[in-house]
Amino acid sequence: MSRWEPITSIDIGNHSIKGVVVNDTNEGKEVVAYSTIKAKGIESGDIKDANALNESMENLIENLEEQVGKNLKDNFLISSSIGNFKFQEIIEELILVEGDNAVTVNEKHVEELRENVLKTVLGDSNSVYHSYIKKYILDGNKIVFNPVSMNARRLEGAYSFIIGDSVHRSSVDYATRKTIGEAEYFISPVSASEAVLTSSEKDSGVVHVDLGYHTTVVTVFLNNAPIRFERLSKSIKHVVFDIAKVLKTSVNEAERLLKIYGVADYRNIEPGIIEYKALDNRTTLETSRELLARIIYARLREIFLNVRKVYRNVIFDYSEFRDLGIPGGIVLTGGGAKILKITDVASDVLKSSVRVGSFVNIEEFQIEENEQILTDPQFAAVFGNILQYEKKENIEIFQKKSRKNSFGFGEILRKLFKGE
């Protein structure tokens, strides 16, 4: 009989909340429950009503508990794209020895360098959600990825951080603690990247585009670390607003039209008439499939033109990409990635290979019904949370084993991942 120690992973989006319950069994990770509901209390990318958000969270948990037939009390993972978070790159230097004679770099030097850089980014106003080491530089000219046992007089480390406002971190914590208590927190686009990108893609170079309702987040990876992380103002909500405005209907009805009949490319579309409700929610109106597709296409093209600016800037800034472009191409996640033919529009605008992201560790997970959940780009962050948590746990185990030589870095790392 399998032990019952489930992990409940939840992604709080600006438009919907997704959740899964995963239990680790002898045969693998079993998805025993999943649910998605509309988010309440969130407007324009921020929490406006914590009680309403708590109500949404309670409804989600109730749905999951009904499926498993048990109460869910511990081991909650939460990701969110709500609030302010930004990307920051820092290069920190450590003088190993004065004079001309080099010394051998050891683990203590590397950990001291990390401790120094964390002191720079950690503060009363910052919470570090994710951190990456991009490269080390010996004596200002030799780039390496592991400096231990090499000789140098000076050691530099280039780091990338995803940093959130502590006020935002406190707001999300406050809005969810009543329902779930303590939890581990992550940033949704980062978790989604973890779920859909392979290590080879992130090493060689790849662009992840998270098509969220409120924002579009573009993350570019190289050498297994983000080198660009940008939030674009145009997003799927603007597609919905355009449909509502042109067809003179409500936002809710526009969302329904996009979800059921939406096609990203109007070219070669099958003719047909679509019925929908006017603003009064009683009068029946009609539109053509082509007109609906043209509305969707126009705004999606604008979104991908903005993504193209990021893509081109990265190619200009990094010599590795100037000849052949970014090898891994473009990978799409988020609710917007589910729009039919969206890869056609994206590849046409970006002049690059485009795919909809699906969970790369799918063979490690099992589910009895609706296996599509594992490949649904809208659920990418939910499963990415679990992968991020496993990485974090492995790091903490390693730090405990080497605590005597850690210069106190284990405690700093714990605070880093917990956002303290």
C-alpha positions as CSV (number, residue, x, y, z in Angstrom):
1,M,0.0,0.0,0.0
2,S,1.4,3.4,-1.0
3,R,2.1,5.9,1.7
4,W,-0.1,9.1,1.8
5,E,2.2,12.1,1.9
6,P,0.8,14.3,-0.9
7,I,2.0,17.6,-2.3
8,T,-0.6,20.1,-3.2
9,S,0.7,22.5,-5.9
10,I,-1.3,25.6,-6.7
11,D,-0.7,28.4,-9.3
12,I,-2.5,31.6,-8.7
13,G,-3.0,33.4,-12.0
14,N,-4.6,36.8,-12.6
15,H,-7.6,35.0,-14.2
16,S,-7.7,31.5,-12.9
17,I,-6.3,29.3,-10.1
18,K,-5.0,25.8,-11.0
19,G,-4.2,23.1,-8.5
20,V,-3.0,19.4,-8.4
21,V,-2.4,16.9,-5.7
22,V,0.5,14.5,-6.3
23,N,1.4,11.5,-4.1
24,D,4.8,9.9,-4.4
25,T,4.3,6.1,-4.8
26,N,6.6,3.2,-5.5
27,E,5.5,3.4,-9.1
28,G,6.2,7.1,-9.5
29,K,4.4,10.4,-8.8
30,E,0.7,9.9,-9.1
31,V,-1.6,12.8,-9.9
32,V,-4.6,12.0,-7.7
33,A,-6.6,15.3,-8.1
34,Y,-6.6,18.4,-10.3
35,S,-8.9,21.4,-10.6
36,T,-9.1,24.9,-12.0
37,I,-11.4,27.7,-11.0
38,K,-11.8,31.4,-11.8
39,A,-9.8,33.7,-9.6
40,K,-11.6,36.3,-7.5
41,G,-10.2,39.3,-5.8
42,I,-7.4,40.0,-8.3
43,E,-7.5,42.9,-10.7
44,S,-4.8,44.4,-13.0
45,G,-2.2,42.0,-11.7
46,D,-2.6,42.7,-8.0
47,I,-4.7,41.5,-5.0
48,K,-7.6,43.9,-4.5
49,D,-9.7,41.7,-2.2
50,A,-7.9,39.2,0.0
51,N,-11.2,37.7,1.3
52,A,-12.4,37.0,-2.2
53,L,-9.1,35.4,-3.1
54,N,-9.4,33.2,0.1
55,E,-12.8,32.2,-1.1
56,S,-11.5,31.1,-4.4
57,M,-8.7,29.2,-2.7
58,E,-11.2,27.5,-0.4
59,N,-13.3,26.4,-3.4
60,L,-10.2,25.0,-5.1
61,I,-9.1,23.1,-2.0
62,E,-12.6,21.7,-1.5
63,N,-12.7,20.5,-5.1
64,L,-9.3,18.7,-4.6
65,E,-10.3,17.2,-1.3
66,E,-13.6,15.8,-2.8
67,Q,-11.5,14.0,-5.4
68,V,-9.0,12.5,-2.9
69,G,-11.6,11.9,-0.1
70,K,-9.2,13.3,2.5
71,N,-8.3,16.7,4.1
72,L,-5.3,18.5,2.6
73,K,-3.3,20.1,5.5
74,D,0.4,20.2,4.7
75,N,3.0,20.4,1.9
76,F,1.5,23.3,-0.1
77,L,3.4,24.8,-3.0
78,I,2.2,28.2,-4.3
79,S,3.3,30.0,-7.5
80,S,1.9,33.4,-8.5
81,S,2.4,36.0,-11.3
82,I,0.7,38.6,-9.1
83,G,2.5,41.8,-8.1
84,N,5.9,43.2,-8.8
85,F,8.9,41.1,-9.5
86,K,12.0,41.8,-11.6
87,F,15.2,40.4,-13.0
88,Q,18.6,41.4,-11.6
89,E,22.1,40.4,-12.7
90,I,25.1,41.0,-10.3
91,I,28.8,40.3,-10.7
92,E,30.6,40.0,-7.4
93,E,34.3,39.9,-6.9
94,L,36.4,38.1,-4.2
95,I,40.1,38.8,-3.8
96,L,41.7,35.5,-3.0
97,V,45.3,36.7,-2.5
98,E,47.2,40.0,-2.7
99,G,50.3,39.9,-4.9
100,D,51.3,37.9,-7.9
101,N,51.1,34.3,-6.6
102,A,47.8,32.6,-7.3
103,V,46.1,30.2,-4.9
104,T,43.9,27.2,-5.5
105,V,40.2,28.0,-5.5
106,N,38.2,25.8,-3.0
107,E,34.6,25.3,-1.9
108,K,35.0,27.9,0.9
109,H,35.9,30.6,-1.6
110,V,32.9,29.8,-3.8
111,E,30.5,29.9,-0.8
112,E,32.0,33.1,0.6
113,L,31.4,34.7,-2.8
114,R,27.8,33.5,-2.8
115,E,27.3,34.9,0.7
116,N,28.6,38.3,-0.3
117,V,26.3,38.6,-3.3
118,L,23.3,37.5,-1.3
119,K,24.0,40.2,1.2
120,T,23.8,42.6,-1.7
121,V,20.4,41.6,-3.0
122,L,18.7,40.5,0.3
123,G,17.2,43.4,2.2
124,D,14.1,44.8,3.9
125,S,12.5,45.6,0.5
126,N,13.5,42.5,-1.4
127,S,12.5,38.8,-1.4
128,V,14.7,36.6,-3.6
129,Y,12.5,33.9,-5.2
130,H,15.0,32.3,-7.6
131,S,18.7,32.5,-8.1
132,Y,21.2,31.2,-10.7
133,I,24.9,31.2,-11.1
134,K,25.7,32.0,-14.7
135,K,29.5,31.7,-14.8
136,Y,32.8,32.3,-12.9
137,I,35.6,34.5,-14.0
138,L,39.2,33.9,-12.9
139,D,41.5,36.9,-12.8
140,G,39.2,38.9,-15.1
141,N,39.7,36.9,-18.2
142,K,39.1,33.1,-17.9
143,I,35.5,32.0,-17.9
144,V,34.6,28.7,-16.2
145,F,31.5,27.0,-14.8
146,N,33.3,25.3,-11.9
147,P,36.3,27.2,-10.5
148,V,37.2,24.7,-7.7
149,S,40.8,23.3,-7.9
150,M,41.8,26.0,-10.4
151,N,44.5,28.6,-9.6
152,A,43.6,32.3,-9.5
153,R,44.3,35.5,-7.5
154,R,40.8,36.9,-8.1
155,L,37.4,35.2,-8.4
156,E,34.3,36.7,-9.9
157,G,30.8,35.3,-10.0
158,A,28.0,36.3,-12.4
159,Y,24.6,35.7,-10.9
160,S,20.9,36.1,-12.0
161,F,18.1,36.7,-9.5
162,I,14.3,36.9,-9.7
163,I,13.4,39.4,-7.0
164,G,10.0,40.3,-5.7
165,D,8.8,43.2,-3.6
166,S,8.5,42.1,0.0
167,V,5.2,43.9,0.2
168,H,3.9,41.7,-2.6
169,R,5.3,38.6,-0.9
170,S,3.5,39.6,2.3
171,S,0.3,40.2,0.4
172,V,0.3,36.8,-1.3
173,D,1.2,35.1,2.0
174,Y,-1.6,37.0,3.9
175,A,-4.2,36.2,1.2
176,T,-3.4,32.5,1.3
177,R,-2.3,31.7,4.8
178,K,-5.9,31.6,6.2
179,T,-6.7,28.8,3.8
180,I,-3.5,26.7,3.5
181,G,-1.2,27.9,6.3
182,E,2.5,27.8,5.6
183,A,3.7,27.2,2.0
184,E,6.6,27.4,-0.3
185,Y,6.4,30.2,-2.8
186,F,7.6,30.5,-6.4
187,I,7.1,32.8,-9.4
188,S,4.7,31.3,-12.0
189,P,6.7,32.0,-15.3
190,V,9.9,30.5,-13.7
191,S,8.0,27.4,-12.6
192,A,6.5,27.1,-16.0
193,S,10.0,27.3,-17.6
194,E,11.2,24.5,-15.3
195,A,8.3,22.3,-16.4
196,V,8.5,22.7,-20.2
197,L,12.2,23.3,-21.0
198,T,14.9,20.7,-21.2
199,S,18.3,21.2,-19.7
200,S,19.8,21.0,-23.2
201,E,17.5,23.8,-24.4
202,K,18.3,26.1,-21.5
203,D,22.0,25.4,-22.0
204,S,22.2,26.1,-25.7
205,G,19.7,28.9,-25.6
206,V,15.9,29.1,-25.7
207,V,13.1,31.6,-25.3
208,H,10.1,30.9,-23.0
209,V,7.0,33.1,-23.6
210,D,4.3,32.8,-20.9
211,L,1.1,34.1,-22.3
212,G,-0.8,35.0,-19.2
213,Y,-4.0,36.8,-18.9
214,H,-2.6,40.0,-17.4
215,T,1.0,40.0,-18.6
216,T,3.2,38.3,-21.1
217,V,6.5,37.2,-19.6
218,V,9.5,36.5,-21.8
219,T,12.5,34.6,-20.4
220,V,15.6,33.8,-22.4
221,F,18.0,31.1,-21.2
222,L,21.6,30.4,-21.9
223,N,24.0,28.1,-20.1
224,N,21.1,27.0,-17.9
225,A,20.4,30.4,-16.5
226,P,18.1,33.3,-17.5
227,I,19.9,36.1,-19.3
228,R,16.8,38.1,-20.0
229,F,13.5,38.3,-18.1
230,E,10.9,40.9,-19.3
231,R,7.2,41.5,-18.5
232,L,5.3,42.9,-21.5
233,S,2.2,45.0,-21.0
234,K,0.2,43.5,-23.8
235,S,-1.4,40.2,-23.0
236,I,-4.4,37.8,-23.5
237,K,-6.7,40.1,-21.7
238,H,-6.3,42.6,-24.5
239,V,-7.4,40.0,-27.0
240,V,-10.5,39.5,-24.8
241,F,-11.1,43.2,-24.6
242,D,-10.8,43.6,-28.4
243,I,-13.4,40.9,-28.9
244,A,-15.8,42.5,-26.4
245,K,-15.4,46.0,-28.0
246,V,-15.7,45.0,-31.7
247,L,-18.6,42.6,-31.2
248,K,-20.3,44.8,-28.6
249,T,-20.5,42.1,-25.9
250,S,-19.4,41.5,-22.3
251,V,-15.9,40.5,-21.3
252,N,-17.3,37.2,-20.0
253,E,-18.9,36.4,-23.3
254,A,-15.8,37.5,-25.1
255,E,-13.8,35.0,-23.0
256,R,-16.2,32.3,-23.9
257,L,-15.9,33.1,-27.6
258,L,-12.1,33.0,-27.4
259,K,-12.1,29.7,-25.5
260,I,-14.6,27.9,-27.6
261,Y,-14.3,29.4,-31.1
262,G,-11.0,31.3,-31.0
263,V,-8.5,30.7,-33.8
264,A,-5.3,32.7,-34.0
265,D,-5.0,32.8,-37.8
266,Y,-7.9,34.0,-40.0
267,R,-6.2,32.7,-43.2
268,N,-7.8,29.6,-44.7
269,I,-10.3,29.4,-41.9
270,E,-13.4,27.4,-42.4
271,P,-16.5,29.7,-43.0
272,G,-19.2,29.7,-40.4
273,I,-21.5,31.8,-38.2
274,I,-21.2,32.1,-34.5
275,E,-24.0,33.1,-32.2
276,Y,-23.4,35.0,-29.0
277,K,-25.1,37.3,-26.4
278,A,-25.1,41.1,-26.5
279,L,-24.3,43.3,-23.6
280,D,-27.8,42.8,-22.2
281,N,-27.1,39.1,-22.0
282,R,-30.4,38.4,-23.7
283,T,-30.2,39.6,-27.3
284,T,-28.6,37.1,-29.6
285,L,-26.1,38.4,-32.1
286,E,-24.1,36.7,-34.9
287,T,-20.6,37.1,-36.2
288,S,-18.5,35.1,-38.7
289,R,-15.6,32.8,-37.7
290,E,-13.3,34.9,-39.9
291,L,-14.1,38.2,-38.2
292,L,-13.5,36.7,-34.8
293,A,-10.2,35.2,-36.0
294,R,-9.2,38.6,-37.5
295,I,-9.8,40.3,-34.1
296,I,-7.7,37.7,-32.3
297,Y,-4.9,37.7,-35.0
298,A,-4.4,41.5,-34.9
299,R,-3.7,41.6,-31.1
300,L,-1.7,38.4,-31.0
301,R,0.5,39.7,-33.8
302,E,1.1,42.9,-31.7
303,I,2.0,40.7,-28.7
304,F,4.5,38.7,-30.8
305,L,6.0,41.8,-32.3
306,N,6.9,42.9,-28.8
307,V,8.4,39.5,-28.1
308,R,10.4,39.9,-31.3
309,K,12.0,43.1,-29.9
310,V,13.2,41.2,-26.9
311,Y,14.5,38.4,-29.2
312,R,16.4,40.7,-31.4
313,N,17.9,42.6,-28.5
314,V,19.2,39.4,-27.1
315,I,20.8,38.4,-30.4
316,F,22.5,41.7,-30.6
317,D,23.8,41.5,-27.0
318,Y,25.0,37.9,-27.1
319,S,27.5,36.8,-29.8
320,E,26.5,33.2,-29.3
321,F,23.3,33.9,-31.2
322,R,24.3,36.3,-33.9
323,D,24.9,33.8,-36.7
324,L,22.1,31.2,-36.3
325,G,19.7,32.8,-33.8
326,I,18.6,31.2,-30.6
327,P,18.8,27.4,-31.1
328,G,15.9,26.3,-29.0
329,G,13.5,28.7,-30.6
330,I,10.3,29.8,-28.9
331,V,8.3,27.8,-26.3
332,L,4.8,29.0,-25.3
333,T,2.9,28.4,-22.1
334,G,0.0,29.9,-20.3
335,G,-3.7,30.0,-21.1
336,G,-3.0,31.9,-24.3
337,A,-0.9,29.0,-25.7
338,K,-4.1,27.0,-26.0
339,I,-5.5,29.2,-28.8
340,L,-5.7,27.2,-32.0
341,K,-3.0,27.9,-34.6
342,I,-1.2,30.3,-32.3
343,T,2.2,28.7,-33.3
344,D,1.4,29.7,-36.9
345,V,1.1,33.4,-36.0
346,A,4.1,33.3,-33.6
347,S,6.5,31.6,-36.1
348,D,5.3,34.0,-38.9
349,V,6.2,37.0,-36.8
350,L,9.2,35.7,-35.0
351,K,10.8,33.9,-38.0
352,S,11.8,31.1,-35.6
353,S,10.6,27.6,-34.6
354,V,7.8,27.8,-32.2
355,R,6.2,25.0,-30.1
356,V,3.6,24.9,-27.3
357,G,5.3,23.8,-24.1
358,S,4.4,20.5,-22.6
359,F,5.7,18.9,-19.4
360,V,9.1,17.4,-20.1
361,N,9.1,15.0,-17.1
362,I,5.8,13.4,-18.1
363,E,7.1,9.9,-17.8
364,E,7.7,10.4,-14.1
365,F,4.0,11.2,-13.4
366,Q,1.0,9.0,-13.6
367,I,-2.7,9.9,-13.9
368,E,-5.7,7.6,-14.3
369,E,-8.0,10.0,-16.1
370,N,-7.4,13.0,-18.4
371,E,-3.7,12.6,-19.2
372,Q,-4.0,15.9,-21.1
373,I,-3.5,17.7,-17.8
374,L,0.2,16.7,-17.9
375,T,0.6,18.4,-21.3
376,D,-1.7,21.4,-20.8
377,P,0.4,24.6,-21.0
378,Q,-2.0,26.2,-18.5
379,F,-0.9,23.7,-15.9
380,A,2.8,24.0,-16.6
381,A,3.6,26.2,-13.5
382,V,1.7,23.8,-11.2
383,F,4.0,20.9,-12.2
384,G,7.0,23.2,-12.4
385,N,6.5,24.1,-8.7
386,I,7.0,20.4,-7.8
387,L,10.3,20.3,-9.8
388,Q,11.5,23.5,-8.2
389,Y,10.6,22.2,-4.7
390,E,12.5,19.0,-5.4
391,K,15.6,21.0,-6.4
392,K,15.4,23.1,-3.4
393,E,15.1,20.1,-1.1
394,N,18.2,18.5,-2.7
395,I,20.1,21.7,-2.1
396,E,19.1,21.9,1.5
397,I,20.1,18.3,2.1
398,F,23.5,19.0,0.5
399,Q,23.9,22.1,2.7
400,K,23.2,20.2,5.9
401,K,25.9,17.6,5.0
402,S,28.5,20.3,4.5
403,R,27.4,22.8,7.2
404,K,30.7,22.8,8.9
405,N,32.3,24.4,5.9
406,S,29.4,26.6,4.8
407,F,30.3,30.0,6.2
408,G,26.7,30.2,7.2
409,F,25.5,30.1,3.6
410,G,23.0,27.3,4.3
411,E,20.9,29.6,6.5
412,I,21.1,32.3,3.8
413,L,20.0,29.9,1.1
414,R,17.1,28.7,3.3
415,K,15.9,32.3,3.6
416,L,16.5,32.9,-0.1
417,F,14.2,30.1,-1.1
418,K,11.6,30.9,1.5
419,G,11.5,34.6,0.6
420,E,12.4,35.6,4.1
